[in-house]
Amino acid sequence: MGTFASSTAIARHFAREQNLVGKTADEHLICDMFVETVRIDVLMELKRRHMEQDEAKKAVIHEEVIKTISAFFDKLEKQVRGSNTVTSSGLTWADFCLFNFFN
């Protein structure tokens, strides 16, 4: 194997190798959706807020971050539906990603 640079691609590869991507194509998509939402949407919004120097702009960005995170939690809650995992088939790499994000 060569050298690889994308941590998400590497994580996805090892998840496939260990059967942690869900059992169906829909579950694969659900896992990717949650991982990419955390990685791109949520973390980038938090970073944007953190990097802003102007307090007035930071306050506006803060409200946008709250909306983004709230929408994410709404999706997550609907998906999990009382379960302990993102997919109905069991533990996936999306669960590990979420665990890492919350801790």
TORKOLFI-483020 format. One record per atom (N, C-alpha, C): residue in three letters; residue number from 1; z, y, x; atom name. Coordinates in Angstrom, 3 decimals, decimal comma, padded with zeros to 6 digits, m for minus. Example, Ala and Ser with C-alpha at 12.3 -4.5 7.8 and 13.67 -1.06 7.14 Angstrom:
2
+---------+-----+----------+----------+----------+-------+
: residuo : num :       c3 :       c2 :       c1 : atomo :
+---------+-----+----------+----------+----------+-------+
:     ALA :   1 :  007,800 : m005,690 :  013,190 :     N :
:     ALA :   1 :  007,800 : m004,500 :  012,300 :    CA :
:     ALA :   1 :  007,800 : m003,300 :  013,200 :     C :
:     SER :   2 :  007,080 : m002,250 :  012,850 :     N :
:     SER :   2 :  007,140 : m001,060 :  013,670 :    CA :
:     SER :   2 :  007,870 :  000,030 :  012,900 :     C :
+---------+-----+----------+----------+----------+-------+
***
This chain:
103
+---------+-----+----------+----------+----------+-------+
: residuo : num :       c3 :       c2 :       c1 : atomo :
+---------+-----+----------+----------+----------+-------+
:     MET :   1 :  000,000 : m001,178 :  000,830 :     N :
:     MET :   1 :  000,000 :  000,000 :  000,000 :    CA :
:     MET :   1 :  000,000 :  001,243 :  000,875 :     C :
:     GLY :   2 : m000,573 :  002,299 :  000,331 :     N :
:     GLY :   2 : m000,633 :  003,568 :  001,042 :    CA :
:     GLY :   2 :  000,579 :  004,431 :  000,773 :     C :
:     THR :   3 :  000,426 :  005,697 :  001,075 :     N :
:     THR :   3 :  001,484 :  006,663 :  000,835 :    CA :
:     THR :   3 :  001,251 :  007,319 : m000,523 :     C :
:     PHE :   4 :  002,305 :  007,472 : m001,298 :     N :
:     PHE :   4 :  002,189 :  008,047 : m002,631 :    CA :
:     PHE :   4 :  003,081 :  009,275 : m002,733 :     C :
:     ALA :   5 :  002,634 :  010,259 : m003,521 :     N :
:     ALA :   5 :  003,334 :  011,537 : m003,537 :    CA :
:     ALA :   5 :  003,950 :  011,921 : m004,877 :     C :
:     SER :   6 :  003,482 :  011,421 : m005,980 :     N :
:     SER :   6 :  003,976 :  011,848 : m007,283 :    CA :
:     SER :   6 :  005,146 :  010,968 : m007,720 :     C :
:     SER :   7 :  006,325 :  011,556 : m007,826 :     N :
:     SER :   7 :  007,500 :  010,761 : m008,182 :    CA :
:     SER :   7 :  007,374 :  010,155 : m009,579 :     C :
:     THR :   8 :  006,727 :  010,863 : m010,496 :     N :
:     THR :   8 :  006,570 :  010,325 : m011,848 :    CA :
:     THR :   8 :  005,610 :  009,148 : m011,854 :     C :
:     ALA :   9 :  004,533 :  009,254 : m011,116 :     N :
:     ALA :   9 :  003,583 :  008,143 : m011,025 :    CA :
:     ALA :   9 :  004,241 :  006,928 : m010,375 :     C :
:     ILE :  10 :  005,038 :  007,163 : m009,366 :     N :
:     ILE :  10 :  005,744 :  006,069 : m008,694 :    CA :
:     ILE :  10 :  006,747 :  005,428 : m009,655 :     C :
:     ALA :  11 :  007,503 :  006,251 : m010,367 :     N :
:     ALA :  11 :  008,471 :  005,726 : m011,338 :    CA :
:     ALA :  11 :  007,765 :  004,919 : m012,420 :     C :
:     ARG :  12 :  006,632 :  005,433 : m012,908 :     N :
:     ARG :  12 :  005,862 :  004,729 : m013,944 :    CA :
:     ARG :  12 :  005,355 :  003,389 : m013,400 :     C :
:     HIS :  13 :  004,890 :  003,374 : m012,174 :     N :
:     HIS :  13 :  004,397 :  002,145 : m011,539 :    CA :
:     HIS :  13 :  005,508 :  001,091 : m011,485 :     C :
:     PHE :  14 :  006,674 :  001,477 : m010,982 :     N :
:     PHE :  14 :  007,769 :  000,520 : m010,880 :    CA :
:     PHE :  14 :  008,285 :  000,104 : m012,256 :     C :
:     ALA :  15 :  008,219 :  001,009 : m013,212 :     N :
:     ALA :  15 :  008,601 :  000,651 : m014,580 :    CA :
:     ALA :  15 :  007,672 : m000,427 : m015,117 :     C :
:     ARG :  16 :  006,374 : m000,284 : m014,862 :     N :
:     ARG :  16 :  005,422 : m001,330 : m015,288 :    CA :
:     ARG :  16 :  005,714 : m002,643 : m014,577 :     C :
:     GLU :  17 :  005,994 : m002,547 : m013,285 :     N :
:     GLU :  17 :  006,286 : m003,748 : m012,495 :    CA :
:     GLU :  17 :  007,517 : m004,490 : m013,027 :     C :
:     GLN :  18 :  008,494 : m003,753 : m013,553 :     N :
:     GLN :  18 :  009,737 : m004,346 : m014,032 :    CA :
:     GLN :  18 :  009,790 : m004,475 : m015,564 :     C :
:     ASN :  19 :  008,650 : m004,295 : m016,209 :     N :
:     ASN :  19 :  008,547 : m004,385 : m017,677 :    CA :
:     ASN :  19 :  009,512 : m003,431 : m018,386 :     C :
:     LEU :  20 :  009,532 : m002,181 : m017,915 :     N :
:     LEU :  20 :  010,390 : m001,150 : m018,507 :    CA :
:     LEU :  20 :  009,577 : m000,041 : m019,164 :     C :
:     VAL :  21 :  008,409 : m000,393 : m019,678 :     N :
:     VAL :  21 :  007,539 :  000,604 : m020,318 :    CA :
:     VAL :  21 :  007,404 :  000,379 : m021,820 :     C :
:     GLY :  22 :  008,175 : m000,525 : m022,364 :     N :
:     GLY :  22 :  008,039 : m000,880 : m023,769 :    CA :
:     GLY :  22 :  007,121 : m002,075 : m023,910 :     C :
:     LYS :  23 :  007,044 : m002,596 : m025,097 :     N :
:     LYS :  23 :  006,264 : m003,821 : m025,313 :    CA :
:     LYS :  23 :  004,886 : m003,580 : m025,924 :     C :
:     THR :  24 :  004,673 : m002,413 : m026,524 :     N :
:     THR :  24 :  003,394 : m002,128 : m027,181 :    CA :
:     THR :  24 :  002,779 : m000,858 : m026,593 :     C :
:     ALA :  25 :  001,523 : m000,635 : m026,902 :     N :
:     ALA :  25 :  000,850 :  000,586 : m026,451 :    CA :
:     ALA :  25 :  001,554 :  001,821 : m027,012 :     C :
:     ASP :  26 :  002,019 :  001,741 : m028,257 :     N :
:     ASP :  26 :  002,751 :  002,871 : m028,847 :    CA :
:     ASP :  26 :  004,043 :  003,152 : m028,090 :     C :
:     GLU :  27 :  004,753 :  002,101 : m027,684 :     N :
:     GLU :  27 :  005,980 :  002,299 : m026,917 :    CA :
:     GLU :  27 :  005,690 :  002,865 : m025,535 :     C :
:     HIS :  28 :  004,580 :  002,470 : m024,940 :     N :
:     HIS :  28 :  004,175 :  003,061 : m023,652 :    CA :
:     HIS :  28 :  004,002 :  004,561 : m023,833 :     C :
:     LEU :  29 :  003,325 :  004,935 : m024,911 :     N :
:     LEU :  29 :  003,079 :  006,346 : m025,201 :    CA :
:     LEU :  29 :  004,386 :  007,092 : m025,449 :     C :
:     ILE :  30 :  005,286 :  006,490 : m026,193 :     N :
:     ILE :  30 :  006,588 :  007,112 : m026,475 :    CA :
:     ILE :  30 :  007,353 :  007,350 : m025,174 :     C :
:     CYS :  31 :  007,351 :  006,365 : m024,295 :     N :
:     CYS :  31 :  008,025 :  006,523 : m022,999 :    CA :
:     CYS :  31 :  007,413 :  007,675 : m022,212 :     C :
:     ASP :  32 :  006,098 :  007,687 : m022,111 :     N :
:     ASP :  32 :  005,429 :  008,770 : m021,381 :    CA :
:     ASP :  32 :  005,732 :  010,125 : m022,007 :     C :
:     MET :  33 :  005,751 :  010,184 : m023,335 :     N :
:     MET :  33 :  006,017 :  011,439 : m024,028 :    CA :
:     MET :  33 :  007,403 :  011,973 : m023,655 :     C :
:     PHE :  34 :  008,415 :  011,123 : m023,688 :     N :
:     PHE :  34 :  009,756 :  011,591 : m023,377 :    CA :
:     PHE :  34 :  009,916 :  011,964 : m021,914 :     C :
:     VAL :  35 :  009,366 :  011,160 : m021,028 :     N :
:     VAL :  35 :  009,477 :  011,463 : m019,595 :    CA :
:     VAL :  35 :  008,773 :  012,774 : m019,289 :     C :
:     GLU :  36 :  007,562 :  012,947 : m019,775 :     N :
:     GLU :  36 :  006,819 :  014,177 : m019,497 :    CA :
:     GLU :  36 :  007,456 :  015,386 : m020,169 :     C :
:     THR :  37 :  008,036 :  015,214 : m021,340 :     N :
:     THR :  37 :  008,709 :  016,332 : m022,000 :    CA :
:     THR :  37 :  009,892 :  016,804 : m021,170 :     C :
:     VAL :  38 :  010,696 :  015,868 : m020,685 :     N :
:     VAL :  38 :  011,826 :  016,253 : m019,828 :    CA :
:     VAL :  38 :  011,313 :  016,885 : m018,551 :     C :
:     ARG :  39 :  010,370 :  016,230 : m017,902 :     N :
:     ARG :  39 :  009,889 :  016,669 : m016,599 :    CA :
:     ARG :  39 :  009,167 :  017,997 : m016,646 :     C :
:     ILE :  40 :  008,342 :  018,195 : m017,631 :     N :
:     ILE :  40 :  007,514 :  019,398 : m017,664 :    CA :
:     ILE :  40 :  008,115 :  020,459 : m018,587 :     C :
:     ASP :  41 :  008,255 :  020,144 : m019,839 :     N :
:     ASP :  41 :  008,664 :  021,159 : m020,811 :    CA :
:     ASP :  41 :  010,093 :  021,647 : m020,594 :     C :
:     VAL :  42 :  011,036 :  020,739 : m020,576 :     N :
:     VAL :  42 :  012,445 :  021,134 : m020,521 :    CA :
:     VAL :  42 :  012,825 :  021,653 : m019,134 :     C :
:     LEU :  43 :  012,566 :  020,882 : m018,097 :     N :
:     LEU :  43 :  012,987 :  021,305 : m016,756 :    CA :
:     LEU :  43 :  012,276 :  022,573 : m016,295 :     C :
:     MET :  44 :  011,016 :  022,722 : m016,632 :     N :
:     MET :  44 :  010,294 :  023,934 : m016,237 :    CA :
:     MET :  44 :  010,833 :  025,160 : m016,967 :     C :
:     GLU :  45 :  011,214 :  024,997 : m018,231 :     N :
:     GLU :  45 :  011,817 :  026,112 : m018,965 :    CA :
:     GLU :  45 :  013,160 :  026,497 : m018,350 :     C :
:     LEU :  46 :  013,959 :  025,505 : m018,007 :     N :
:     LEU :  46 :  015,247 :  025,791 : m017,371 :    CA :
:     LEU :  46 :  015,053 :  026,479 : m016,025 :     C :
:     LYS :  47 :  014,071 :  026,036 : m015,272 :     N :
:     LYS :  47 :  013,782 :  026,650 : m013,975 :    CA :
:     LYS :  47 :  013,309 :  028,084 : m014,152 :     C :
:     ARG :  48 :  012,457 :  028,316 : m015,134 :     N :
:     ARG :  48 :  011,934 :  029,663 : m015,387 :    CA :
:     ARG :  48 :  013,090 :  030,615 : m015,708 :     C :
:     ARG :  49 :  014,016 :  030,159 : m016,527 :     N :
:     ARG :  49 :  015,188 :  030,979 : m016,868 :    CA :
:     ARG :  49 :  016,032 :  031,251 : m015,634 :     C :
:     HIS :  50 :  016,259 :  030,229 : m014,856 :     N :
:     HIS :  50 :  017,091 :  030,355 : m013,662 :    CA :
:     HIS :  50 :  016,483 :  031,332 : m012,645 :     C :
:     MET :  51 :  015,172 :  031,326 : m012,510 :     N :
:     MET :  51 :  014,494 :  032,139 : m011,498 :    CA :
:     MET :  51 :  014,327 :  033,605 : m011,906 :     C :
:     GLU :  52 :  014,395 :  033,893 : m013,178 :     N :
:     GLU :  52 :  014,193 :  035,269 : m013,650 :    CA :
:     GLU :  52 :  015,327 :  036,177 : m013,168 :     C :
:     GLN :  53 :  014,974 :  037,320 : m012,595 :     N :
:     GLN :  53 :  015,959 :  038,270 : m012,073 :    CA :
:     GLN :  53 :  016,357 :  039,320 : m013,107 :     C :
:     ASP :  54 :  015,405 :  039,724 : m013,923 :     N :
:     ASP :  54 :  015,648 :  040,758 : m014,925 :    CA :
:     ASP :  54 :  016,476 :  040,182 : m016,077 :     C :
:     GLU :  55 :  017,653 :  040,750 : m016,312 :     N :
:     GLU :  55 :  018,563 :  040,209 : m017,321 :    CA :
:     GLU :  55 :  017,993 :  040,287 : m018,736 :     C :
:     ALA :  56 :  017,251 :  041,335 : m019,048 :     N :
:     ALA :  56 :  016,647 :  041,455 : m020,386 :    CA :
:     ALA :  56 :  015,609 :  040,362 : m020,591 :     C :
:     LYS :  57 :  014,763 :  040,145 : m019,588 :     N :
:     LYS :  57 :  013,762 :  039,077 : m019,676 :    CA :
:     LYS :  57 :  014,441 :  037,710 : m019,713 :     C :
:     LYS :  58 :  015,519 :  037,571 : m018,942 :     N :
:     LYS :  58 :  016,249 :  036,303 : m018,908 :    CA :
:     LYS :  58 :  016,806 :  035,967 : m020,292 :     C :
:     ALA :  59 :  017,266 :  036,981 : m021,020 :     N :
:     ALA :  59 :  017,798 :  036,757 : m022,370 :    CA :
:     ALA :  59 :  016,704 :  036,259 : m023,312 :     C :
:     VAL :  60 :  015,509 :  036,833 : m023,193 :     N :
:     VAL :  60 :  014,377 :  036,387 : m024,016 :    CA :
:     VAL :  60 :  013,993 :  034,962 : m023,648 :     C :
:     ILE :  61 :  013,917 :  034,694 : m022,356 :     N :
:     ILE :  61 :  013,582 :  033,347 : m021,886 :    CA :
:     ILE :  61 :  014,645 :  032,353 : m022,346 :     C :
:     HIS :  62 :  015,904 :  032,774 : m022,330 :     N :
:     HIS :  62 :  016,988 :  031,897 : m022,767 :    CA :
:     HIS :  62 :  016,764 :  031,431 : m024,207 :     C :
:     GLU :  63 :  016,359 :  032,349 : m025,083 :     N :
:     GLU :  63 :  016,077 :  031,981 : m026,477 :    CA :
:     GLU :  63 :  014,916 :  030,997 : m026,566 :     C :
:     GLU :  64 :  013,894 :  031,189 : m025,744 :     N :
:     GLU :  64 :  012,756 :  030,261 : m025,711 :    CA :
:     GLU :  64 :  013,197 :  028,892 : m025,220 :     C :
:     VAL :  65 :  014,077 :  028,871 : m024,220 :     N :
:     VAL :  65 :  014,594 :  027,610 : m023,689 :    CA :
:     VAL :  65 :  015,375 :  026,872 : m024,774 :     C :
:     ILE :  66 :  016,199 :  027,592 : m025,504 :     N :
:     ILE :  66 :  016,976 :  026,977 : m026,583 :    CA :
:     ILE :  66 :  016,044 :  026,346 : m027,615 :     C :
:     LYS :  67 :  014,964 :  027,030 : m027,974 :     N :
:     LYS :  67 :  013,997 :  026,490 : m028,937 :    CA :
:     LYS :  67 :  013,327 :  025,231 : m028,389 :     C :
:     THR :  68 :  012,922 :  025,274 : m027,121 :     N :
:     THR :  68 :  012,264 :  024,121 : m026,496 :    CA :
:     THR :  68 :  013,195 :  022,920 : m026,467 :     C :
:     ILE :  69 :  014,430 :  023,143 : m026,025 :     N :
:     ILE :  69 :  015,384 :  022,043 : m025,927 :    CA :
:     ILE :  69 :  015,761 :  021,523 : m027,313 :     C :
:     SER :  70 :  015,926 :  022,427 : m028,278 :     N :
:     SER :  70 :  016,243 :  021,999 : m029,645 :    CA :
:     SER :  70 :  015,136 :  021,130 : m030,224 :     C :
:     ALA :  71 :  013,883 :  021,535 : m030,002 :     N :
:     ALA :  71 :  012,750 :  020,741 : m030,488 :    CA :
:     ALA :  71 :  012,737 :  019,373 : m029,818 :     C :
:     PHE :  72 :  013,049 :  019,333 : m028,528 :     N :
:     PHE :  72 :  013,106 :  018,070 : m027,804 :    CA :
:     PHE :  72 :  014,183 :  017,162 : m028,384 :     C :
:     PHE :  73 :  015,377 :  017,715 : m028,618 :     N :
:     PHE :  73 :  016,454 :  016,911 : m029,182 :    CA :
:     PHE :  73 :  016,123 :  016,420 : m030,585 :     C :
:     ASP :  74 :  015,435 :  017,230 : m031,369 :     N :
:     ASP :  74 :  015,010 :  016,788 : m032,704 :    CA :
:     ASP :  74 :  014,085 :  015,583 : m032,600 :     C :
:     LYS :  75 :  013,112 :  015,644 : m031,676 :     N :
:     LYS :  75 :  012,204 :  014,508 : m031,461 :    CA :
:     LYS :  75 :  012,970 :  013,280 : m031,009 :     C :
:     LEU :  76 :  013,877 :  013,487 : m030,063 :     N :
:     LEU :  76 :  014,649 :  012,374 : m029,522 :    CA :
:     LEU :  76 :  015,495 :  011,725 : m030,614 :     C :
:     GLU :  77 :  016,164 :  012,539 : m031,406 :     N :
:     GLU :  77 :  017,014 :  012,004 : m032,462 :    CA :
:     GLU :  77 :  016,204 :  011,200 : m033,477 :     C :
:     LYS :  78 :  015,035 :  011,696 : m033,861 :     N :
:     LYS :  78 :  014,181 :  010,980 : m034,810 :    CA :
:     LYS :  78 :  013,684 :  009,668 : m034,220 :     C :
:     GLN :  79 :  013,383 :  009,682 : m032,922 :     N :
:     GLN :  79 :  012,873 :  008,487 : m032,277 :    CA :
:     GLN :  79 :  013,954 :  007,420 : m032,138 :     C :
:     VAL :  80 :  015,110 :  007,819 : m031,701 :     N :
:     VAL :  80 :  016,181 :  006,854 : m031,429 :    CA :
:     VAL :  80 :  016,745 :  006,280 : m032,723 :     C :
:     ARG :  81 :  016,905 :  007,083 : m033,740 :     N :
:     ARG :  81 :  017,356 :  006,645 : m035,067 :    CA :
:     ARG :  81 :  018,551 :  005,699 : m035,031 :     C :
:     GLY :  82 :  019,614 :  006,100 : m034,385 :     N :
:     GLY :  82 :  020,821 :  005,280 : m034,369 :    CA :
:     GLY :  82 :  020,820 :  004,174 : m033,331 :     C :
:     SER :  83 :  019,719 :  003,984 : m032,639 :     N :
:     SER :  83 :  019,635 :  002,965 : m031,594 :    CA :
:     SER :  83 :  020,234 :  003,530 : m030,305 :     C :
:     ASN :  84 :  020,394 :  002,693 : m029,331 :     N :
:     ASN :  84 :  020,869 :  003,149 : m028,023 :    CA :
:     ASN :  84 :  019,738 :  003,374 : m027,039 :     C :
:     THR :  85 :  018,501 :  003,104 : m027,449 :     N :
:     THR :  85 :  017,360 :  003,236 : m026,548 :    CA :
:     THR :  85 :  016,229 :  004,001 : m027,225 :     C :
:     VAL :  86 :  015,312 :  004,483 : m026,423 :     N :
:     VAL :  86 :  014,180 :  005,257 : m026,929 :    CA :
:     VAL :  86 :  013,237 :  004,387 : m027,755 :     C :
:     THR :  87 :  013,029 :  003,161 : m027,334 :     N :
:     THR :  87 :  012,145 :  002,259 : m028,076 :    CA :
:     THR :  87 :  012,957 :  001,152 : m028,740 :     C :
:     SER :  88 :  012,379 :  000,577 : m029,758 :     N :
:     SER :  88 :  013,090 : m000,494 : m030,468 :    CA :
:     SER :  88 :  013,119 : m001,796 : m029,669 :     C :
:     SER :  89 :  012,254 : m001,916 : m028,659 :     N :
:     SER :  89 :  012,200 : m003,161 : m027,901 :    CA :
:     SER :  89 :  013,207 : m003,221 : m026,756 :     C :
:     GLY :  90 :  013,959 : m002,156 : m026,540 :     N :
:     GLY :  90 :  014,985 : m002,202 : m025,509 :    CA :
:     GLY :  90 :  014,853 : m001,124 : m024,462 :     C :
:     LEU :  91 :  015,572 : m001,307 : m023,380 :     N :
:     LEU :  91 :  015,679 : m000,340 : m022,297 :    CA :
:     LEU :  91 :  014,326 : m000,094 : m021,634 :     C :
:     THR :  92 :  014,021 :  001,184 : m021,386 :     N :
:     THR :  92 :  012,769 :  001,560 : m020,724 :    CA :
:     THR :  92 :  013,045 :  002,615 : m019,658 :     C :
:     TRP :  93 :  012,011 :  002,946 : m018,930 :     N :
:     TRP :  93 :  012,154 :  003,976 : m017,912 :    CA :
:     TRP :  93 :  012,429 :  005,333 : m018,542 :     C :
:     ALA :  94 :  012,037 :  005,542 : m019,786 :     N :
:     ALA :  94 :  012,357 :  006,789 : m020,482 :    CA :
:     ALA :  94 :  013,863 :  006,914 : m020,672 :     C :
:     ASP :  95 :  014,534 :  005,811 : m020,940 :     N :
:     ASP :  95 :  015,988 :  005,832 : m021,074 :    CA :
:     ASP :  95 :  016,650 :  006,237 : m019,759 :     C :
:     PHE :  96 :  016,140 :  005,708 : m018,653 :     N :
:     PHE :  96 :  016,679 :  006,084 : m017,342 :    CA :
:     PHE :  96 :  016,437 :  007,564 : m017,057 :     C :
:     CYS :  97 :  015,266 :  008,044 : m017,414 :     N :
:     CYS :  97 :  014,936 :  009,460 : m017,229 :    CA :
:     CYS :  97 :  015,891 :  010,336 : m018,035 :     C :
:     LEU :  98 :  016,116 :  009,975 : m019,275 :     N :
:     LEU :  98 :  017,030 :  010,746 : m020,122 :    CA :
:     LEU :  98 :  018,464 :  010,690 : m019,584 :     C :
:     PHE :  99 :  018,887 :  009,514 : m019,161 :     N :
:     PHE :  99 :  020,218 :  009,383 : m018,583 :    CA :
:     PHE :  99 :  020,362 :  010,306 : m017,377 :     C :
:     ASN : 100 :  019,366 :  010,305 : m016,522 :     N :
:     ASN : 100 :  019,383 :  011,166 : m015,333 :    CA :
:     ASN : 100 :  019,425 :  012,630 : m015,731 :     C :
:     PHE : 101 :  018,669 :  013,021 : m016,729 :     N :
:     PHE : 101 :  018,619 :  014,411 : m017,176 :    CA :
:     PHE : 101 :  019,983 :  014,858 : m017,712 :     C :
:     PHE : 102 :  020,622 :  014,025 : m018,499 :     N :
:     PHE : 102 :  021,889 :  014,411 : m019,122 :    CA :
:     PHE : 102 :  023,078 :  014,313 : m018,185 :     C :
:     ASN : 103 :  022,907 :  013,630 : m017,084 :     N :
:     ASN : 103 :  024,020 :  013,502 : m016,137 :    CA :
:     ASN : 103 :  023,686 :  014,250 : m014,913 :     C :
+---------+-----+----------+----------+----------+-------+
***
